[in-house]
Amino acid sequence: MNKRVMEHFTSEFLPTGDPALATQQGRDTYLGVVAANMKAFPDLKWTVEDLRAEGDTVAIRYTMTGTHRGPFAGVEATGRAIRAESMAFYRLAHGKIVEERAQLDMLSILQQMGAIPAA
């Protein structure tokens, strides 16, 4: 069941940010983050590369792509395309996300946007 909840989350909620599809605790805060990301990257796409479920935990490895068209992390729009990896662990209870621990490759995003020099 948890795997189905997360498949729904990644295939229907993340692409649209539709509040009616949000199932997590702290829903309003999370919706704000999703809306800000979609404003910064209007063509934002999260591709699930791997999804594993065990007990109440689901782990997902994503690839994030988009074009930087609005403010993000204090950086005004650059028009540059970005591609970054992300990994997240979700804990679910009663069909809802109750905890998320995510790691997005912000260094790579900031470098691709030109905010910091590439190594």
C-alpha positions in Angstrom: 0.0 0.0 0.0 2.8 2.5 0.9 4.4 1.9 -2.5 1.0 2.8 -4.2 0.7 5.9 -2.2 4.1 7.1 -3.2 3.5 6.1 -6.9 0.4 8.4 -6.7 2.5 11.1 -5.0 5.2 11.0 -7.7 3.1 10.6 -10.8 0.1 12.8 -9.9 1.0 15.3 -7.1 4.6 16.3 -7.9 3.9 17.2 -11.6 0.9 19.4 -10.7 1.2 20.5 -7.1 -2.6 20.1 -6.9 -3.6 20.7 -3.3 -6.4 18.1 -3.6 -3.8 15.4 -4.1 -1.5 16.3 -1.1 -1.6 13.7 1.6 1.3 14.7 3.9 1.3 16.2 7.3 2.4 19.8 7.2 0.5 20.0 4.0 0.3 23.8 3.7 4.0 24.3 4.2 4.8 21.5 1.7 2.4 23.0 -0.8 4.2 26.4 -0.4 7.6 24.7 -1.2 6.2 22.9 -4.2 4.5 26.1 -5.5 7.8 28.1 -5.1 9.7 25.4 -6.9 7.2 25.3 -9.8 7.4 29.2 -10.0 11.2 28.9 -10.2 11.1 26.0 -12.7 7.7 26.1 -14.5 8.7 23.0 -16.6 9.9 21.2 -13.4 9.9 17.4 -13.8 10.7 14.8 -11.2 11.6 11.4 -12.7 11.6 8.4 -10.4 14.7 6.4 -11.1 14.2 3.9 -8.2 11.6 3.3 -5.6 11.8 0.8 -2.7 9.3 0.2 0.0 9.8 -1.7 3.3 7.4 -1.5 6.2 6.4 2.1 6.8 9.3 3.6 4.8 9.6 4.3 1.1 12.9 5.4 -0.5 12.9 7.2 -3.8 15.8 8.3 -6.1 14.8 11.1 -8.4 16.2 13.1 -11.3 15.0 16.7 -11.3 15.0 18.7 -14.5 13.7 22.1 -15.4 14.5 25.6 -16.7 15.4 28.3 -14.2 12.7 31.0 -14.9 12.0 32.5 -11.5 13.8 33.2 -8.2 15.3 30.1 -6.5 17.6 30.0 -3.5 18.1 33.8 -3.7 19.1 33.6 -7.4 17.0 35.5 -10.0 16.0 33.7 -13.1 18.8 32.8 -15.5 17.0 30.8 -18.2 19.4 28.0 -17.7 18.4 24.3 -17.9 19.2 22.3 -14.7 19.4 18.6 -14.0 20.1 17.3 -10.5 19.8 14.1 -8.5 17.7 13.8 -5.3 17.1 11.0 -2.8 14.3 11.0 -0.3 13.0 8.7 2.5 9.3 9.0 3.4 7.6 7.5 6.4 3.9 6.8 6.0 1.1 6.2 8.5 -2.5 5.4 7.5 -1.9 6.1 3.8 -0.3 9.6 4.5 3.2 10.9 4.4 4.1 11.8 7.9 7.8 12.4 7.5 10.2 13.2 4.6 14.0 13.3 4.7 15.3 14.5 1.3 18.7 15.4 -0.1 18.7 17.4 -3.2 22.1 18.1 -5.0 21.9 21.9 -4.4 25.6 22.4 -5.2 25.0 21.1 -8.7 21.8 23.2 -9.1 23.6 26.4 -8.0 26.5 25.7 -10.3 24.2 25.0 -13.3 22.4 28.3 -12.6 25.7 30.1 -12.5 25.3 31.2 -8.9 28.6 29.6 -7.9 31.6 28.5 -10.0 31.7 24.9 -11.2 34.7 22.9 -9.8 
